[in-house]
Amino acid sequence: MIITKRQLRRIIREVMELDLEVGDVILTGKFKNKRKVVKDFGKDDLGQPTINGTKALTFRIEKLMPKEKWSKKSKEALEFAEKVDEMKITKRQLRRIILEALTSGTPMTSIEDFKGLQPGDMLTLNGAPIVVVSVDLNNAAIVYVKEGKSVLKDFDFRLATIYPDDPPDLIPELEVIYQGSGPPPTKTRQAPRKKGPGRSYSYYD
């Protein structure tokens, strides 16, 4: 999936339309009680909308202004959108760029990333902070506890791995980000067994 600049803008913005036509009555003035009939619409020298030759808004719509008068953040966003259009990045690449901009840490997407984990390493699993207890390479499992908790859980790190032959727009089921090392958890406990019809006897949920 290729995302163009126009599609990116459509994703991140909302549009408001004003139901206003020539002949409609508007109330102006300090107390909004001065009656005026709309005769024409126009634009001022900054590209802002006018009604009957006077400004229609108490604020400025930035996208209508010359780009050199835009705010610094908007100029940076425009440059980013232009780079996106030039690169024609995939959905997965765009997701990673946004993720890295919003969060700290290093995304883990290869088997080698998970093999190198040690007890005490801090991760986020789909945004939730966790601490590694052990790595089970035979079952491709990372045993962990949630930050501040003691109940042992695990996840299959193959669900977070991106393989060379994966489609370019494939998004892994799990999102794991390495946050740094720390002391191994000392007080941990197994999850209670769940018995009965349809219940698993595994210690891990």
C-alpha positions in Angstrom: 0.0 0.0 0.0 1.5 3.3 -1.1 0.4 6.4 0.8 0.6 9.7 -1.1 0.8 13.2 0.4 -2.9 13.8 -0.4 -3.9 10.6 1.4 -1.8 11.5 4.4 -3.4 14.9 4.6 -6.9 13.3 4.4 -6.0 10.9 7.2 -4.8 13.6 9.7 -7.3 16.4 9.1 -11.0 17.0 9.5 -13.0 19.5 7.4 -15.7 21.9 8.6 -18.0 23.4 6.0 -20.0 26.6 6.8 -23.6 26.7 5.5 -23.4 30.3 4.4 -24.6 31.8 1.1 -25.1 35.2 -0.5 -28.4 36.7 0.9 -28.0 35.1 4.3 -28.2 37.3 7.4 -25.3 37.4 9.8 -25.0 39.2 13.2 -21.8 41.1 13.7 -20.4 43.7 16.1 -19.1 43.5 19.6 -22.3 42.0 20.9 -23.2 40.1 17.8 -26.4 42.0 17.3 -25.7 44.1 14.2 -27.6 42.7 11.3 -25.9 42.4 7.9 -26.9 40.7 4.7 -24.2 38.7 2.9 -23.5 40.3 -0.5 -20.3 38.8 -1.5 -17.4 36.6 -0.5 -13.7 37.3 -1.1 -10.2 37.1 0.2 -7.8 39.6 1.7 -4.1 39.9 1.0 -3.3 37.0 3.3 -5.7 34.7 1.6 -8.2 34.8 4.4 -12.0 34.8 3.7 -13.9 38.0 3.8 -17.6 38.8 3.8 -18.7 42.1 2.2 -15.0 43.1 2.2 -14.4 42.6 5.9 -12.7 39.7 7.6 -15.0 36.8 8.3 -13.0 35.1 11.0 -11.3 36.2 14.3 -8.5 33.8 13.5 -6.4 32.9 10.4 -6.6 29.7 8.4 -3.0 28.8 8.0 -3.3 26.7 4.8 -4.8 29.7 3.0 -1.8 31.9 3.8 1.5 32.0 1.8 3.7 29.2 3.0 6.5 31.5 4.1 4.1 32.9 6.7 3.2 29.5 8.2 4.2 28.5 11.7 7.5 26.6 12.2 5.7 23.4 13.1 3.5 23.5 10.1 6.4 24.1 7.8 8.1 21.0 9.3 5.0 19.0 8.8 4.8 20.1 5.2 8.4 19.1 4.6 7.7 15.7 6.1 4.6 15.2 3.9 6.6 16.1 0.8 9.3 13.6 1.8 6.6 10.9 2.3 5.3 11.7 -1.2 8.8 11.5 -2.7 9.7 8.3 -0.9 6.3 6.6 -1.5 6.8 4.7 1.8 4.7 1.7 2.7 2.1 1.5 5.4 4.5 -0.4 7.6 7.3 2.1 7.2 4.9 5.0 7.9 3.8 3.2 11.1 7.4 2.8 12.2 8.2 6.5 11.6 5.2 7.6 13.6 5.9 5.1 16.4 9.5 6.2 16.7 8.4 9.9 16.8 5.9 9.2 19.6 7.8 6.8 21.7 11.3 6.3 23.0 13.2 3.0 22.6 14.1 0.6 19.8 11.5 -1.5 17.9 12.3 -5.2 18.1 11.5 -7.0 14.8 14.0 -9.8 14.3 14.7 -13.1 16.0 18.2 -12.0 16.9 16.7 -9.0 18.8 14.8 -11.4 21.1 17.6 -13.9 21.5 19.8 -11.1 23.0 17.3 -10.2 25.8 18.4 -10.7 29.4 16.5 -10.9 32.7 15.6 -7.4 33.8 15.4 -5.9 30.3 12.6 -3.4 30.1 10.2 -3.5 27.1 6.8 -2.3 26.0 4.4 -4.9 24.7 1.7 -3.2 22.6 2.4 -0.1 24.6 2.3 -1.7 28.1 5.6 -1.7 30.1 6.9 -5.1 31.0 10.1 -6.6 32.5 11.8 -9.7 31.1 12.1 -12.7 33.5 13.6 -15.2 31.1 13.9 -16.2 27.4 12.8 -19.7 26.3 14.3 -20.1 22.8 12.9 -23.7 22.4 9.4 -22.3 22.5 10.1 -18.8 21.2 8.7 -17.4 24.4 9.6 -14.4 26.4 8.6 -14.8 30.0 7.8 -11.5 31.7 5.9 -9.6 34.4 4.0 -6.4 33.9 5.7 -3.4 35.5 4.9 -3.3 39.2 3.3 -6.8 39.1 4.5 -10.3 40.0 2.4 -12.7 38.0 4.4 -14.5 35.3 3.1 -14.3 31.7 4.7 -15.0 28.3 4.3 -14.1 24.6 5.6 -15.8 21.4 8.2 -13.4 20.0 7.6 -14.8 16.5 4.3 -12.8 16.5 6.5 -9.6 16.7 9.0 -10.7 14.1 9.3 -9.3 10.5 10.7 -11.9 8.1 12.5 -11.0 4.8 9.8 -12.7 2.7 6.9 -10.9 4.5 4.7 -8.6 2.3 5.9 -4.9 2.6 2.6 -3.8 4.2 2.4 -6.6 6.8 2.1 -5.4 10.3 3.2 -7.8 13.1 0.5 -8.9 15.6 2.7 -7.8 18.5 4.6 -4.5 18.9 7.6 -4.8 21.1 10.0 -1.9 21.9 13.2 -2.2 23.9 13.5 0.4 26.6 16.7 -0.5 28.4 18.2 -2.8 31.0 17.3 -3.1 34.7 17.5 -5.4 37.7 15.8 -8.8 37.2 12.5 -9.2 39.0 12.9 -11.0 42.3 9.4 -11.6 43.5 7.4 -13.5 40.9 4.7 -16.1 41.0 2.9 -18.4 38.6 -0.6 -17.6 37.4 -3.3 -19.7 39.1 -4.4 -22.8 37.1 -7.7 -22.4 35.3 -9.7 -25.6 35.3 -13.0 -26.7 33.8 -14.5 -27.0 30.3 -12.7 -24.9 27.8 -10.1 -23.8 30.3 -6.4 -24.1 29.7 -4.1 -25.8 32.2 -1.2 -23.6 31.2 0.5 -21.4 33.8 0.7 -18.7 31.2 -2.2 -16.7 29.7 
